[in-house]
Amino acid sequence: MPKKEEMIKLVHRALEYETRINLHRFPVTIGFTDGAVILEGEVERLAAKKLALEHAAAIEGVRGVIDRLHVAPSERWGDGAIRNSLGGALLSQAELRNCTILSRAKSRVETLRDAGTSGEIEAAVNDGIVTLEGHVVSLSHKRLAGVLAWWAPGCRDVVNSLDVQPPETDTDDEVLDALRLVHEMDPLVQAGQVRASCRDYVVTLDGFVRNEEERRRAEDDAWCLFAVDNVINRIEVRR
């Protein structure tokens, strides 16, 4: 069994070398117990969270990673406000119009819409962490609901536990279909200017956008998708 101090040093070094993780502004607490790395703290972006988990898991001798990382929101909202915003987004999304939408606050469940033909989504929020439970008819529905949760103002993390019924085989093409839809939904992204490809759940983005904010937003949308492991952003800014 590797020594705790050595493993913590190796993980810290791996995170420091990753340019999309800023340990100086957003320090991460690293622990190691029984072969598992524990990462805890708030990071700047979802990219930093996913990459930190990936780099820690890749270190020789690590048998697992315990994820206690959350994304620092651009603005702090209370759980009730986050839940209300997300509920409105789920209700207004055309692709989810045949889904029953439920909102949970502690032990109380409120039915926002009773549709029932394309699944049931129950959303709960605790300390800025959104949990999605229930079932949907496709992986696209699961991914779409997850992105809407990440877009909710004040969201710090998303636990997407939606089942797909009947089960569906996931592929890179499924990821691309969901990403195209998300880019078309995003008012900050000109979807026609962005090209995407996906191989082994690694998304590569190409194209031209108007400013750095749009470039970053197009990348963040890809990171929000369930099962995406990495995003390579080759989009250029043309003013």
N, C-alpha and C positions, 0 to 999 in steps of 0.2 A: 504494500500500500504506500503510495507516495506521501511524503510529509506534507502536512497542512500548509506550512509556510512556503514551501517550494511551489505548491500548486497555486496558491493565491498570487505569488509573484509571477508565475507563468500566465495566468489569466489576465492579470493587470497589464502585463506587457503586451499581450495580444490585443486588448482593448485600446491601449494607447496608440498602437500602430494603425488602427482603423481610423481613417480620416473622418468618417461620418459619425464617430463617437467623440464627444467633447467631455472628457473626464474633469477638466478644470472648471468648467461652468456647471456641469451636471455630474458630480461625483457619484460613483457606484460603490456600494459596500459589497465586498467579495468574501464569501465564506466557503469552507470546504469541510464536509463531514461524510464519513462512510462512502467515499468515492464520488460524492455528488457536490458539484459547485452550486453555491447559493448566490444569486445576484439580486441586489435590493437597491431601490432608489428610484428617482425620477430622471428620465432622459429627455432630450430635446425633441426627438422625432420618433415615429414608429420604426423608421429605418434603423436607428440606433438600438432600439430594443431588440429587434429581430437579429441584427448582426452580432450584438453582444452575446445572445444565446447561442448563435451558430459558432462563433469563435471559441466560446467556452467549451462547447460540446466537442469541438475538433481536437482539443488538446489530449495527448496520449495519457492514459490513466484515468480520465474522467468517465465515469459510468452513467452519469446523468446530470441534468441541470435543473435546479429549482428556480422557477421564474417568479420573482417578486418585483419585477421592474414595471413601472408605469410611465406613461408619456405625460410630460408637463403640458397642461392645456394652455392655449393662448389667453383664455380668461376663465376665472373660477366661477362655476355655477353650482348651486345647490342640487341635491339629487332630484328633488321634485321638479325643478326647472328643466334639468336634463331629460328626465322621463317624459315630461310634457312635450318637449321639442322633438324627441325621438318618436313619440306616439304620433304626432302630427306628420312627420316625415314618412312613417310607415303607411299611414292612411292615405297620403296624397300620391304615393308612388303607383303608377298605373300597372306595373308588372306584378304588384302585390294586391291588386284590387279584389281578388277572389280568396285572399287569406283572412282568416279570423285573426284579429289583433287584440291582444290582452296586455294590460299594464299592471304590474305587481308592485305594491308598496307595502313592505313587510309581509303580513299575513293576508292583506286585502288584495283581491284581484278584481280589476275593473275591465269589463268588456268594452273595447272601443269600437269594434265592428264584428258582427257575427256573420261570416260569409261561409266558411267551412268547406268549400270545394277544392281549394288548393293548399290546404294546410292550416296550421295554427302557430302563430308567433307570440310568445309571451316575453315581454321585456321588463327587466328589473334593474335598478341602479342602486349601488351601495358605495359611498365614498368616491363617486365619480367613475366607478367600474360598472360597465353595462354587461348584463348577462342575458343572452338570448336562449330560450328553451322552446321546445315544441317540435314540430315537423313541417317540412315543406316538400314540394313535389320535384324539385330539381336543385342541382348544385348552383345554378345561376341564382335561384331565389335565395339560397343560403348565403352566397357571396354578396348579393345585393343588400340583404338585411344587415350583414356585417359592416358593409361600407357606410350605410346610413347611420349605424350606431357610432362608427368612428367620426362621422361628420357632425354628430350632435355636439353643440358647444358645451365645453366643460368636461367632455369625456376624457378619461385618463387611461382606459383600457377596455377591451372587449373580449368577453368569453363567449364564443359562438358555439353553443352546444346543440344547434338545430340538427335534427335527423333529416335525412333525405329518404322519403318513402314513395315508391319502392327504391331500393338502393341503386345508385348510378355510378358507373365507372368514371373516375376522374381522368382527365387528359389535359395536355397543354392547350389544346384547342378550346376546351371548356373555360380555361383561365382567360384566353384571349377574347372569347365571346363576352364574358363578364366585364372585362376591362373596356372593351369598345362601348358597352352600354354605360358604364360608369363615366367614361370620358364624355359621352354624349349628354349625360345628366348634369355634369359639373359645369356651372355657369362661368367658372374661371378658366376653363380650358376650351380652346378651339379644336374639337376632336378631329376635324378634317386635316389639321396640320401635324398630327402626331401619328406615327406608324409604330406598331408594336409587334414583336415576335416573342415566342416563349419556347424554351427547351428545358425539360426537367425542372419545371417550376421556377426557372430563372427568366425574368422578363427583361427584354432589351427594348429601349425606346429610342426612336429616331424621329427626325423632322425639324421643323422650325417654329418658334413661338415668338410672341411679341416682347416678353420681358422675363426676368429671372423668376418672378413670382409664379408665372404660368408654368415655366419649366419645372419648378419645384413641386407645384401642385399636381402636374401630370405624373410625376414620379411618386408622390405621396399616395395618389389614388391607387397605383399599382401595389404599393406596400400594404394597403388596406385589405387587399383581397385574401381571403382564406387560402392557405397552403402555399402562397408565394414565398420562396426562400430568399430571393435576392432580386434586385432591380439594377440594371445597368442603364444609366441615363446618358444617351448620346445626343439629346436634343440640343439644337443650337438656338441662341437668341439672335433674332434679326430685327432691329429697330427701324 
